[in-house]
């Protein structure tokens, strides 16, 4: 099953369970109503998560394509994010094992990379 099919299926089941809940609504004490509503909510949540996964996959694909298309660009988002992750890792290590080695330059580099990455990603979105 493809992702789009899974999203459609989850939405269809949620709609079906909503309709079933409306049929059981006449008897407010009916536990079938509660089960249908709970199932409907679960499938709506599943559909939402699957749509988010789809968006993340599309974004990841776009980022990889951008990396291959623009390999000479020093401010390419994938390079900036890798550099930022590296600087944060270095900062966390220093914070734990040698706080005296942390300098204002460390904060400056992290902020500059974060700022450049945000600016580059404005164009991608």
C-alpha positions as CSV (number, residue, x, y, z in Angstrom):
1,X,0.0,0.0,0.0
2,X,1.3,3.4,-0.9
3,X,1.3,6.3,1.4
4,X,-1.4,8.2,-0.5
5,X,-3.6,5.0,-0.4
6,X,-3.0,4.7,3.4
7,X,-4.0,8.3,3.9
8,X,-7.2,7.8,1.9
9,X,-7.9,4.5,3.7
10,X,-7.5,6.1,7.2
11,X,-9.8,9.0,6.1
12,X,-12.4,6.6,4.7
13,X,-12.4,4.5,7.8
14,X,-12.8,7.7,10.0
15,X,-15.8,8.8,7.8
16,X,-17.3,5.3,8.0
17,X,-17.0,5.2,11.8
18,X,-18.5,8.7,12.0
19,X,-21.5,7.5,10.1
20,X,-21.8,4.5,12.3
21,X,-21.6,6.7,15.4
22,X,-24.4,8.8,14.1
23,X,-26.6,5.7,13.7
24,X,-25.9,4.7,17.3
25,X,-26.4,8.2,18.5
26,X,-30.1,7.6,19.2
27,X,-29.2,5.5,22.1
28,X,-26.8,7.8,24.0
29,X,-25.9,5.0,26.5
30,X,-24.8,2.7,23.7
31,X,-21.2,1.7,24.0
32,X,-21.0,1.1,20.2
33,X,-21.3,4.9,19.9
34,X,-18.2,5.4,22.1
35,X,-16.3,2.7,20.2
36,X,-17.1,4.2,16.9
37,X,-16.2,7.7,18.0
38,X,-12.9,6.5,19.5
39,X,-12.1,4.6,16.3
40,X,-13.0,7.6,14.2
41,X,-10.6,9.8,16.3
42,X,-7.8,7.2,16.0
43,X,-8.1,7.0,12.2
44,X,-8.2,10.8,11.9
45,X,-5.0,11.0,13.9
46,X,-3.4,8.3,11.8
47,X,-4.4,10.2,8.6
48,X,-2.8,13.4,10.0
49,X,0.4,11.6,10.9
50,X,0.6,10.0,7.5
51,X,0.1,13.3,5.8
52,X,2.9,14.8,8.0
53,X,5.1,11.8,7.0
54,X,4.3,12.5,3.3
55,X,5.3,16.2,3.7
56,X,8.5,15.2,5.4
57,X,9.4,12.8,2.7
58,X,8.8,15.4,0.0
59,X,10.9,17.9,1.9
60,X,13.7,15.4,2.3
61,X,13.5,14.6,-1.4
62,X,13.7,18.3,-2.2
63,X,16.7,18.8,0.1
64,X,18.6,15.9,-1.5
65,X,17.8,17.2,-5.0
66,X,18.9,20.7,-4.0
67,X,22.1,19.2,-2.7
68,X,22.9,17.5,-5.9
69,X,21.9,20.4,-8.1
70,X,23.8,23.0,-6.2
71,X,26.9,21.2,-4.9
72,X,29.2,24.3,-5.4
73,X,27.0,26.6,-3.1
74,X,28.8,27.0,0.3
75,X,25.5,28.1,1.9
76,X,23.5,25.2,0.7
77,X,20.9,24.1,3.3
78,X,22.2,20.6,3.7
79,X,25.7,21.8,4.3
80,X,24.5,24.5,6.7
81,X,22.5,22.0,8.7
82,X,25.4,19.5,8.9
83,X,27.7,22.3,10.1
84,X,25.1,23.4,12.6
85,X,24.7,19.9,14.0
86,X,28.5,19.6,14.2
87,X,28.8,22.8,16.1
88,X,26.0,21.9,18.5
89,X,27.5,18.5,19.1
90,X,30.9,20.2,19.9
91,X,29.2,22.7,22.2
92,X,27.4,19.9,24.1
93,X,30.6,18.0,24.5
94,X,32.5,21.0,25.8
95,X,29.6,21.8,28.1
96,X,29.9,18.4,29.7
97,X,33.6,17.8,29.7
98,X,35.2,21.2,29.6
99,X,33.0,24.2,30.1
100,X,36.0,26.5,30.4
101,X,36.7,25.8,26.7
102,X,33.4,27.3,25.5
103,X,34.0,30.7,24.0
104,X,31.8,33.5,22.7
105,X,32.9,32.4,19.2
106,X,31.1,29.1,19.7
107,X,27.8,30.9,20.3
108,X,28.4,33.2,17.4
109,X,29.1,30.4,15.0
110,X,26.0,28.5,16.1
111,X,23.8,31.6,15.7
112,X,25.3,32.5,12.3
113,X,24.8,29.0,11.0
114,X,21.2,28.9,12.3
115,X,20.5,32.3,10.8
116,X,21.9,31.4,7.4
117,X,20.0,28.1,7.4
118,X,16.7,29.8,8.1
119,X,17.4,32.3,5.4
120,X,18.2,29.6,2.8
121,X,15.1,27.6,3.8
122,X,12.8,30.5,3.2
123,X,13.5,30.1,-0.5
124,X,13.0,26.3,-0.4
125,X,9.6,26.4,1.2
